[in-house]
Amino acid sequence: MAQPGDGIDWPGLYRWSIKYSDGTSPQCRLKEEDIDFLRGAIQEAFKAEENPVEVIKEQMTIVNSFLNSQTKGRDCIAALSVVQRLIEDYPELSRDLAKLNALEPLLRLLSMDRATLAASGGPATAAQQQQQQQQQPQVLEESEAAKAFIILEKTLEILASVMQNNPQIQQAVAELGGLGVLFALVKESPRSKALRVRALQTLSCLLRNHRPSEETFLKSKGLTLLVYAIKSDDPKYQEKACSLCRHLVAEGLISFEQIKETGLLQALEMLLPTLQDLSNVQFAETALQLVIKILQQHRISLSRTADLASLTAALTTRSEWLSTALCRLRSEEEFLTARAALKLLTPQEALKLENIPYDREAVQGQMLLVQEALALTKVQHLIPSSQQQRQPQQQQQSVYQQQQPQQLQQQPEHPALAMSAAHPASSPLSQPQPPPPQQQSQQQPQQPQQRQPQPLQQQVQQRCTQQQQPNYPLQQQAFLQPPQQEQQYPQRQGNSHGRNRRSHSRSRGQRQQQQQRSSSPRPWQTPPT
């Protein structure tokens, strides 16, 4: 076996070391020298480890100096970066920020004007600042604006990570006026879309699961702000607004009157047709979930307005678009699979073929949400029949109430006349008598209302006549009863309808012959010739 180039037999040395060592050593107490060495090493290791509480205090001192215009913007950015790293490394440290008085400087950074943030440049003399502005005025403006943007962004990130699912910090920030600061920052709508989205996200972290802040936000017309965000052209901004609206609706904090006043449904109807990017699945699902939450909470109230029909039409259009997209994905998959079998795929087509299954799953998930929303729009089975027929019944009752006093005036005083009105052919008393000319003139304008009585009126009239019907002796009852109709005997059942018709035709012919025979003279009755 050839040895390595250095002339050392490393495999042989390894075997020799294994052969003459069994891994055991006698146990003995450490000497004082060893103990001192270990103790010193441990102390040095702990000295190298940082104390997060002390570090945050030092960094907040730098931030306060920046607020007082004693340090530069780059120092403030570095301090905020250290604080952000410590919060990520030590999550339990976020609970102590209120005790360390670190929340107030952060809110002061957000409340400062961006021009003030850009102007904060540390303790430089006026001559130096003027000289720098003369040398590079445009570059300085851009750099200072960029620094101000970074300061705001890092401050918002720190507050969002600290307040999320932390009721103690949420309460502390609310007591320091953080809701008003964040609300104003979102309402200003800065030019930078990223900063606007970050501000709305931080506001959402403050509001979620903190009921006092949620109620204050809605009282301050916060829903109008969210509807304005939904109508914007920034998908991320729209998604954050839809997510916060979904939470507030699910908690039952938004009433139907507020939804109607702010135009939330109209904003969603405008938003649904624009969700044509299959890559942004979360945004589309968030918007559809918001629609579902609104229908679950207020679909009975929506059924009384025209908004339900327009929302149903928007959902139907969305369902049709998803069906078309699903068919398109299937055809593209078949086409690309055929090209892959022929080994003609390009790298872009191969990547697209890999993403088609995920896009198909996303489309199918959205179709399920749309079907659920469409099922919630069908509320007819939830409305009682009495409420569905309330309006026509109210109209009928109003007409009946107008006609009832007139009908009571026209009713006869004698009970027999009341019975004759029900059965006009029963007796001579039932024959109508012509009213006086004055009554005819009074009844003429009432006739058009009585020509077409409503079904409800007929029922009430029948009940009134039944209640007013008196008990008469047997003779009078027989006299007042209507004539009985002739009893009709059941026809003989035959094998077909034609047979029954033939039997009826024979019976009629026989009757005619009998009548002719009865009318013609008999032979013995004829006079002699």
DAHU-V316094 format. One record per backbone hydrogen bond with DSSP energy under -0.5 kcal/mol. NH is the residue of the N-H (numbers start at 1). CO is the residue of the C=O. If there is no record, write none. Layout:
{{NH,CO} {NH,CO}}
This chain:
{{4,8} {7,4} {10,8} {13,9} {14,10} {15,11} {16,12} {17,13} {18,14} {19,15} {20,16} {21,18} {35,31} {36,32} {37,33} {38,34} {39,35} {40,36} {41,37} {42,38} {43,39} {44,40} {45,41} {46,42} {47,43} {48,44} {49,45} {52,50} {55,51} {56,52} {57,53} {58,54} {59,55} {60,56} {61,57} {62,58} {63,59} {64,60} {65,61} {66,62} {67,63} {68,64} {69,66} {70,65} {71,65} {76,72} {77,73} {78,74} {79,75} {80,76} {81,77} {82,78} {83,79} {84,80} {85,81} {86,82} {87,83} {88,84} {89,85} {90,86} {93,90} {94,91} {95,92} {96,93} {97,94} {100,96} {101,98} {102,97} {103,97} {106,102} {107,103} {108,104} {109,105} {110,106} {111,107} {112,108} {117,113} {118,114} {119,115} {120,116} {121,119} {122,71} {123,70} {124,122} {129,125} {130,126} {131,127} {132,128} {133,129} {134,130} {135,131} {136,132} {140,136} {141,137} {142,138} {143,139} {144,140} {145,141} {146,142} {147,143} {148,144} {149,145} {150,146} {151,147} {152,148} {153,149} {154,150} {155,151} {156,152} {157,153} {158,154} {159,155} {160,156} {161,157} {162,158} {163,159} {164,160} {166,163} {170,166} {171,167} {172,168} {173,169} {174,170} {175,171} {176,172} {177,174} {178,173} {181,177} {182,178} {183,179} {184,180} {185,181} {186,182} {187,183} {188,184} {189,185} {189,186} {193,191} {196,192} {197,193} {198,194} {199,195} {200,196} {201,197} {202,198} {203,199} {204,200} {205,201} {206,202} {207,203} {208,204} {210,207} {214,210} {215,211} {216,212} {217,213} {218,214} {219,215} {220,216} {221,218} {222,217} {225,221} {226,222} {227,223} {228,224} {229,225} {230,226} {231,227} {232,229} {235,233} {238,234} {239,235} {240,236} {241,237} {242,238} {243,239} {244,240} {245,241} {246,242} {247,243} {248,244} {249,245} {250,246} {251,247} {252,249} {253,248} {254,248} {255,253} {259,255} {260,256} {261,257} {262,258} {263,259} {264,259} {267,263} {268,264} {269,265} {270,266} {271,267} {272,268} {273,269} {274,271} {275,272} {276,274} {278,276} {280,277} {281,279} {284,280} {285,281} {286,282} {287,283} {288,284} {289,285} {290,286} {291,287} {292,288} {293,289} {294,290} {295,291} {296,292} {297,293} {298,294} {299,295} {302,298} {303,299} {304,301} {305,302} {308,302} {308,305} {310,306} {311,307} {312,308} {313,309} {314,310} {315,311} {316,312} {317,313} {318,314} {319,315} {320,316} {321,317} {322,318} {323,319} {324,320} {325,321} {326,322} {327,323} {328,324} {329,325} {330,326} {331,327} {332,328} {333,329} {334,330} {335,331} {336,332} {337,333} {338,334} {339,335} {340,336} {341,337} {342,338} {343,340} {344,339} {350,346} {351,347} {352,348} {353,349} {354,350} {355,351} {356,352} {357,353} {359,355} {360,356} {361,357} {362,358} {363,359} {364,360} {365,361} {366,362} {367,363} {368,364} {369,365} {370,366} {371,367} {372,368} {373,369} {374,370} {375,371} {376,372} {377,373} {378,375} {379,377} {382,379} {383,379} {383,380} {384,382} {388,384} {389,385} {390,387} {393,389} {394,390} {395,391} {396,392} {397,393} {398,394} {399,395} {400,396} {401,397} {402,398} {403,399} {404,400} {405,401} {407,403} {408,404} {409,405} {410,406} {411,407} {417,414} {418,414} {419,415} {420,416} {421,417} {422,418} {423,419} {426,423} {430,427} {431,428} {440,436} {441,437} {442,438} {443,439} {444,440} {445,441} {446,443} {447,443} {447,444} {448,444} {449,446} {450,446} {450,447} {451,447} {452,448} {453,450} {458,454} {459,455} {460,456} {461,457} {462,458} {463,459} {464,460} {465,461} {466,462} {467,463} {468,464} {469,465} {469,466} {472,470} {477,473} {478,474} {479,475} {480,476} {481,477} {489,487} {500,496} {501,497} {502,498} {503,499} {504,500} {505,501} {506,502} {507,503} {508,504} {509,505} {510,506} {511,507} {512,508} {513,509} {514,510} {515,511} {516,512} {517,513} {518,514} {519,515} {520,516} {525,522} {526,522} {526,523}}
